[in-house]
Amino acid sequence: MKNLSLFVGKIRPQIFLALLILGVVAMYGMRAGLNEVTVGCIAGIIALAKDVLAVDNSDGEGGGD
């Protein structure tokens, strides 16, 4: 139960909203046949997820001065 409360404390609404919007735009792009839009949105989701993981991993290391 303690791990769940730590996870919920790390949820960022802005990132969740950005992922949701990018996902919706990507799905629209797939349905409309706009492959460039779809690929761009998927790349954005991957980049955003990579940055979030990098920030979350650096929080626990204590590298600050």
Residue pairs with C-beta under 8 A, 6 or more apart in sequence:
10 56
12 52
15 48
15 52
18 48
19 45
19 48
19 49
22 41
22 44
22 45
22 48
23 41
23 45
25 37
25 41
26 37
26 38
26 41
26 42
26 45
28 34
28 37
29 35
29 36
29 37
29 38
29 41
30 38
